Structures are given as structure tokens and as C-alpha cells.
Amino acid sequence: MSFPFTVYALALAGGFLTTAATLPLWRAWCRRTGLVDDPGHRKIHARPIPLAGGLAVFTGMVVPLALGAWALQTGWLDLPSSDAFGHGYARRAPQLVVVLAGALAMVVLGWLDDQFELTPAWKFAGQTLIALAVALSGVRLTIFIPSLAASLILTTFWIVAVTNAFNFLDNMNGLCGGVGAIGAFCFAAKAAVAGQYLVASLALLSAAALVGFLPYNFPRASAFLGDAGSHLVGFLLAVLAILPDYYSPTHPVRTAVLNPLLILAVPLGDMAWVVWWRWRRGRPVYVGDTNHLSHRLARRGLDKSTAVLVIWLIAALAGALAFV
């Protein structure tokens, strides 16, 4: 069995197929339990849409990871000398557990918001506690600041900011999932080039799980991500920017700071714009509106699907700049 390309192929196939296969099951469960997005203010759909996307994407990550861990433990996955991937797995296993626990917590928080419409204060508090717990566990930013307190604050802020950026971005069919998949693929390529095989596999798994969801969401939606899904996507992308060890002594600022900002330029830029726009007009920054990039492109005459495709292209180009 060749490595690492076979592992990468398994991650891609496992994430895509598991999400695509389980989404109809989660969609039926959402209909039975009433976990649907009803038509209403600022919504264009005319019938209730199940909020099954986040649950399916999470399943598309957990099942392949569990099978992969079992294959490594039992020796069924025969890697050459089992050194490269096996060493990374042994060293990163605690971090993987933390990441999955944080992802589950974000899914639960989003599910609670989908089901009971949490107040912004409660939602922000939940996001902060989850991000802080992840940072305290050791998955944190340490760029240029030899201070534990500063690292904890910076990591918590980063995770909360990126999570909310993708939550804000989830305003058109395919937008959040597509931009998330592009970002995850860029982080996978960065990690793979740097020899971070396990991180690259996790990022490819995330990208594939999101791609497995897209046929159910774009261009016409039979399922939405919901807050459970947008919280999951934002959390995963925030963590994927932290996990890789590809620090470069010759270009430290570019690799540690600019690359993640370029890869996540679309969601972070869109959030910064709408927050500034609402603040300038004295409106609460947490109250949604139709001033996102996607809405502005639609008002320029693009249909919604074309607007989403244009934003995907912008996200891909910005991510490509990280490799220049």
C-alpha cells in the first residue's frame, strides 16, 4: 500500500461517501423531530427544510476517523514501516480527541440554537467556553508571543471569530459548505507539502465531508447546514489553521499569519464588512441582514447560484495566494 496518497484517497472517499449516504437518514430524522428551518423573514424557501447538514458532515468525519483508528490499531492498514503516519497518529492522538470533542460541542451548541433559538449572549458564551477548553487542552496559537495567557486569549478569539464568520456566511445555498470545503482543501495542501500527514488527512476528510453535503444543498436545497453545521465548519477551519507545524524561519509572518488569513479571507472579510456596516448604522452586530457579499452580488444582477460560484472562485484564488 503506497503512502501517503492511499491514505489521502481513503480520507476523501470516506468523508464524501459517509456524508452523502447518511444525510438522507439525518434528513428523515430531522423531519420526524421537527428540526427544520421554516419559511419566514429574510428566507426564500417556501417549505420547511431539514437542518440535517451539520449532523451528516459530523458523521462523515467521525465514522472514517473511527475506522481509520481501528485499522491502525489492528494493523489492517499496512503502511510502509508505519513510521510517518503512525508516528504522527501517536503524537497527535490526544489533539484529535480534543478536536473531535470540540467539534461535537459546537454541533450541540448549534443544534440548541436551531431548536430553541438561543440569545446571542448565550451562544457567544458557549462558543467562548468551547474555544477556551480547546486552547487549555494544548491546541492553541503560539505565534511570536512567549506567554501562556496571551496564547489562550488569542486562540479563543481566533476560534470564536472564525466560527462566527462561517455562521454569518451561511446565507445562501452552497455558500458556507463550499467555502469551507475550499478552505479545508487549502489547509490540507499546505500540511501535505510540509509533511504533516495526519493534519492533511484530517483536512481532506473535512473537505470531502462538506463536498458530500453540497449535492443536497446546491443549487437547490433539500437540507441546510443549520447553526449546528455552520458552527462545525467554522470550528474545523479555525482548528485546521492551528494544527499544522509548518513554521518557516525564513518567512515566519507569512506562514504563521498571512497564510491562514488568505485561506479564510472570504468568511473573515465578509464578517468584518457586515459588522462594520451594522455598527456604523447603530444596529446590533448580531442581527442578520442582507448586506453580505452574496446579497450584494445578487443585487448587482447575478442569480443566487452564480453569486455563490463567484464567491467560491474568490475563495479559491485567495487560498491560492497562500502558495505563492
Long-range contacts (C-beta under 8 A, 24 or more apart in sequence): 1-77, 1-78, 1-79, 1-80, 2-80, 3-79, 3-80, 3-84, 3-85, 3-197, 4-84, 4-85, 4-192, 4-197, 4-200, 4-201, 7-77, 7-79, 7-85, 7-197, 7-201, 8-188, 8-192, 8-200, 8-201, 8-204, 10-64, 10-68, 11-64, 11-68, 11-201, 11-202, 11-204, 11-205, 11-208, 12-204, 12-205, 12-207, 12-208, 13-208, 14-60, 14-63, 14-64, 14-67, 14-68, 14-205, 14-208, 15-60, 15-61, 15-64, 15-204, 15-205, 15-206, 15-207, 15-208, 15-209, 15-211, 15-212, 16-60, 16-208, 16-209, 16-211, 16-212, 17-212, 18-59, 18-60, 18-63, 18-64, 18-209, 18-212, 19-56, 19-57, 19-59, 19-60, 19-208, 19-209, 19-210, 19-211, 19-212, 19-213, 20-60, 20-212, 20-213, 20-215, 20-216, 22-56, 22-59, 22-60, 22-63, 23-52, 23-53, 23-56, 23-212, 23-213, 23-216, 23-223, 26-50, 26-52, 26-55, 26-56, 26-59, 26-223, 27-52, 27-56, 27-216, 27-222, 27-223, 29-55, 30-55, 30-223, 35-111, 35-114, 35-115, 35-226, 37-114, 37-224, 37-226, 42-288, 42-289, 42-290, 44-304, 45-221, 49-221, 49-222, 49-223, 49-224, 50-222, 50-223, 50-224, 51-114, 51-223, 51-224, 51-225, 51-226, 51-227, 51-228, 51-229, 52-216, 52-223, 52-224, 52-226, 53-177, 53-213, 53-216, 53-217, 53-223, 53-224, 53-225, 53-226, 53-228, 53-229, 54-107, 54-110, 54-111, 54-225, 54-226, 54-227, 54-228, 54-229, 54-230, 54-231, 54-232, 55-107, 55-111, 55-228, 55-229, 56-209, 56-212, 56-213, 56-223, 57-177, 57-209, 57-210, 57-212, 57-213, 57-225, 57-229, 57-232, 57-233, 58-103, 58-104, 58-107, 58-228, 58-232, 60-205, 60-208, 60-209, 60-212, 60-213, 61-100, 61-103, 61-205, 61-206, 61-209, 62-100, 64-205, 65-96, 65-100, 65-202, 65-205, 68-201, 84-195, 84-197, 85-197, 85-198, 85-201, 88-196, 88-197, 88-198, 88-199, 89-198, 92-198, 92-199, 92-243, 94-137, 94-138, 95-137, 95-138, 95-139, 95-243, 96-198, 96-202, 98-134, 98-137, 98-138, 98-139, 99-134, 99-139, 99-202, 99-236, 99-239, 99-243, 102-130, 102-131, 102-133, 102-134, 102-139, 102-235, 102-239, 103-232, 103-235, 103-236, 105-130, 105-133, 106-130, 106-163, 106-228, 106-231, 106-232, 106-234, 106-235, 107-228, 107-229, 107-231, 107-232, 108-228, 109-227, 109-228, 109-231, 110-226, 110-227, 110-228, 110-229, 110-230, 110-231, 110-232, 111-226, 111-227, 111-228, 113-227, 113-228, 114-226, 114-227, 114-228, 120-284, 120-286, 124-160, 127-159, 127-160, 127-163, 127-164, 127-231, 128-156, 128-160, 130-159, 130-235, 131-155, 131-156, 131-157, 131-158, 131-159, 131-160, 131-163, 132-156, 134-159, 134-239, 135-159, 139-239, 139-242, 139-243, 140-242, 141-242, 143-256, 143-257, 144-252, 144-256, 155-242, 158-238, 158-241, 158-242, 159-235, 159-238, 159-239, 161-238, 161-268, 161-271, 162-234, 162-235, 162-237, 162-238, 162-241, 162-264, 162-267, 162-268, 163-231, 163-234, 163-235, 163-238, 164-234, 164-271, 165-234, 165-264, 165-267, 165-268, 165-270, 165-271, 166-230, 166-231, 166-233, 166-234, 166-237, 166-267, 167-227, 167-230, 167-231, 167-234, 168-267, 168-270, 168-271, 168-274, 168-288, 168-292, 169-230, 169-266, 169-267, 169-270, 169-271, 169-292, 170-225, 170-229, 170-230, 171-288, 171-292, 171-294, 171-295, 172-294, 172-304, 172-307, 172-308, 173-217, 173-218, 173-219, 173-220, 173-221, 173-304, 173-305, 173-308, 174-214, 174-217, 174-218, 174-219, 174-305, 174-308, 175-294, 175-308, 175-311, 176-225, 176-229, 176-230, 176-233, 177-210, 177-213, 177-214, 177-217, 177-218, 177-225, 177-229, 177-233, 178-210, 178-214, 178-218, 178-308, 178-311, 178-312, 178-315, 179-266, 179-267, 179-311, 179-312, 179-315, 180-206, 180-207, 180-210, 180-233, 180-234, 180-236, 180-237, 181-206, 181-207, 181-210, 181-211, 181-214, 182-207, 182-312, 182-315, 182-316, 182-319, 183-237, 183-240, 183-263, 183-264, 183-267, 183-315, 183-319, 184-210, 184-236, 184-237, 184-240, 185-319, 186-263, 186-319, 186-320, 186-322, 187-237, 187-240, 187-241, 187-244, 187-263, 189-323, 190-244, 190-246, 190-259, 190-263, 190-322, 190-323, 191-243, 191-244, 191-246, 193-246, 194-244, 194-245, 194-246, 196-243, 196-244, 196-245, 196-246, 199-240, 199-243, 199-244, 202-240, 202-243, 203-240, 206-236, 206-237, 206-240, 218-305, 218-308, 219-304, 219-305, 219-308, 234-267, 237-264, 237-267, 258-322, 259-322, 262-318, 262-319, 262-321, 262-322, 263-318, 263-319, 263-322, 265-315, 265-318, 265-319, 266-293, 266-311, 266-314, 266-315, 266-318, 269-293
